[in-house]
Amino acid sequence: MARRCNVCSHPAQAAIDAALLAGGSLRRVASQFANVSKDSLNRHLAHLPDETRAEVAIRADLSATSIASRLAESAEDARAARQFLLGQGRYREAARLADVEARALGTLADRLAVGDLSQVALAREEKALAAALRSMLVRVPQEAEGIVADLRLGGFHELADDLAEVAKKFTPNPMEVSA
């Protein structure tokens, strides 16, 4: 026999759902109501209609992109901490940190159905490309004119304008790029 949801059978279910829809974190909402845990809220969210779950995610800024971004930041922080610990010869602590971080990220990704982190990889690639392009423009600002023209042909006018502005900063005689 299936177990009844603690939140669905809770006398304050409407208030709990309202708190979730208002953007309250699971931990904060759980602390506001008797006999409600963060885990019971997770189970409750799992059987709610997709529209309601989506609304809770939006209000709590739990979009897949936001989660993926936060996961990436956490992973980068963990990597920096591990490198610090390794540099001090604290190998056991570094290994423990790596294991804890990997389990936490995996659990968070599974619970929130973040299965595709390709957008994070794409954003990192774009960031790296932009940095490389800026670096090149500092060294060879005259190349910007051709790149700006190619971007405009591709329909990326805003990006072309931004690049032209960057190039102006590093060009002795600021280039004139037609709009």
C-alpha distance (Angstrom), angle and dihedral (degrees) to the residues before:
residue distance angle dihedral
M1 . . .
A2 3.81 . .
R3 3.76 117.9 .
R4 3.80 114.9 -117.0
C5 3.80 116.5 -118.1
N6 3.82 111.4 -101.0
V7 3.79 91.2 -143.3
C8 3.82 95.8 46.9
S9 3.80 89.7 52.2
H10 3.81 94.2 42.0
P11 3.83 115.2 113.2
A12 3.83 88.9 -130.7
Q13 3.82 96.5 48.4
A14 3.80 93.1 128.1
A15 3.81 91.2 51.3
I16 3.82 91.1 47.0
D17 3.80 91.8 50.8
A18 3.81 89.4 46.7
A19 3.82 90.8 51.4
L20 3.80 90.1 50.5
L21 3.81 91.4 47.8
A22 3.81 89.9 48.3
G23 3.79 88.1 63.4
G24 3.78 100.5 -102.0
S25 3.78 116.1 158.8
L26 3.79 115.5 -112.3
R27 3.79 90.9 -114.4
R28 3.82 92.7 50.6
V29 3.81 93.6 45.8
A30 3.82 91.1 47.8
S31 3.80 90.9 52.5
Q32 3.81 91.1 53.9
F33 3.82 96.5 58.5
A34 3.79 131.9 55.6
N35 3.82 117.0 -116.5
V36 3.80 93.4 10.9
S37 3.79 121.1 118.6
K38 3.78 131.8 -173.2
D39 3.81 88.2 -110.9
S40 3.80 92.8 52.4
L41 3.81 88.8 51.4
N42 3.80 89.5 51.6
R43 3.80 90.5 51.5
H44 3.81 90.1 46.1
L45 3.81 92.1 52.0
A46 3.80 90.2 49.4
H47 3.81 93.2 65.1
L48 3.79 98.5 38.7
P49 3.81 118.5 104.9
D50 3.80 115.0 -83.3
E51 3.82 91.2 -113.1
T52 3.81 92.0 56.8
R53 3.81 92.7 46.1
A54 3.79 90.0 49.2
E55 3.80 91.0 50.3
V56 3.83 91.4 50.4
A57 3.80 90.0 48.9
I58 3.80 92.5 49.9
R59 3.80 93.5 47.4
A60 3.80 91.7 48.0
D61 3.82 91.6 42.8
L62 3.79 90.7 -115.8
S63 3.78 97.6 141.2
A64 3.77 114.8 145.8
T65 3.80 90.2 -111.1
S66 3.81 92.6 50.3
I67 3.79 91.9 47.3
A68 3.77 92.4 46.4
S69 3.79 90.3 50.2
R70 3.80 92.0 49.3
L71 3.80 90.6 46.9
A72 3.79 90.1 51.8
E73 3.82 91.7 49.2
S74 3.81 90.5 48.8
A75 3.78 91.1 49.7
E76 3.81 91.1 49.6
D77 3.82 91.2 48.9
A78 3.79 90.3 49.1
R79 3.78 91.0 48.9
A80 3.81 90.9 52.0
A81 3.82 91.5 48.0
R82 3.80 91.0 48.3
Q83 3.80 91.3 49.9
F84 3.79 89.8 50.6
L85 3.80 91.6 50.3
L86 3.80 92.0 45.6
G87 3.80 89.6 50.5
Q88 3.79 88.5 56.2
G89 3.79 91.9 48.3
R90 3.80 92.8 -111.7
Y91 3.80 94.2 138.0
R92 3.78 98.9 156.9
E93 3.82 92.5 53.2
A94 3.80 90.9 46.4
A95 3.80 91.5 51.9
R96 3.80 91.2 47.4
L97 3.81 90.6 50.3
A98 3.81 90.8 50.1
D99 3.80 91.8 51.0
V100 3.81 94.6 46.0
E101 3.79 92.3 47.3
A102 3.81 93.2 48.1
R103 3.81 92.1 50.7
A104 3.80 92.7 46.1
L105 3.79 93.2 49.5
G106 3.79 92.1 45.7
T107 3.79 92.4 49.8
L108 3.78 93.0 47.1
A109 3.78 92.6 47.8
D110 3.82 92.2 48.0
R111 3.81 95.4 46.1
L112 3.76 93.5 48.4
A113 3.81 94.6 40.8
V114 3.78 94.1 -118.3
G115 3.74 99.4 154.8
D116 3.77 101.3 146.8
L117 3.77 115.9 60.6
S118 3.82 92.8 166.1
Q119 3.82 90.3 112.3
V120 3.79 89.4 62.1
A121 3.81 90.7 50.9
L122 3.80 89.7 48.2
A123 3.82 91.5 49.8
R124 3.81 90.3 50.3
E125 3.80 90.9 50.1
E126 3.80 90.6 49.6
K127 3.80 90.8 49.4
A128 3.80 91.4 49.5
L129 3.80 91.3 47.7
A130 3.81 91.6 49.8
A131 3.81 91.1 49.6
A132 3.80 91.7 48.9
L133 3.79 91.0 48.1
R134 3.81 92.4 50.5
S135 3.79 90.1 47.8
M136 3.79 90.8 51.6
L137 3.81 91.5 48.5
V138 3.79 90.2 54.9
R139 3.81 89.4 54.6
V140 3.83 98.8 36.1
P141 3.82 109.3 18.2
Q142 3.82 94.0 168.1
E143 3.83 89.5 69.4
A144 3.80 89.6 67.5
E145 3.80 92.9 78.7
G146 3.81 93.3 64.0
I147 3.81 93.4 43.2
V148 3.80 91.6 49.0
A149 3.81 90.4 50.3
D150 3.81 91.5 50.2
L151 3.80 91.4 49.4
R152 3.81 91.2 51.1
L153 3.82 90.7 49.9
G154 3.80 88.0 52.8
G155 3.81 91.0 52.3
F156 3.81 95.6 -109.0
H157 3.79 95.2 128.5
E158 3.81 97.6 152.3
L159 3.79 91.8 50.3
A160 3.80 89.7 46.9
D161 3.82 90.4 52.1
D162 3.81 90.9 49.8
L163 3.78 91.7 49.2
A164 3.81 91.5 48.0
E165 3.83 88.7 53.4
V166 3.81 91.3 51.3
A167 3.80 90.8 48.0
K168 3.83 91.4 51.5
K169 3.79 89.5 59.9
F170 3.79 92.3 58.7
T171 3.80 102.3 34.3
P172 3.82 116.7 93.9
N173 3.83 89.8 -144.9
P174 3.84 104.5 31.5
M175 3.76 110.0 -122.0
E176 3.74 120.2 -120.3
V177 3.77 111.4 -133.3
S178 3.77 116.7 -172.4
A179 3.79 115.6 -126.5
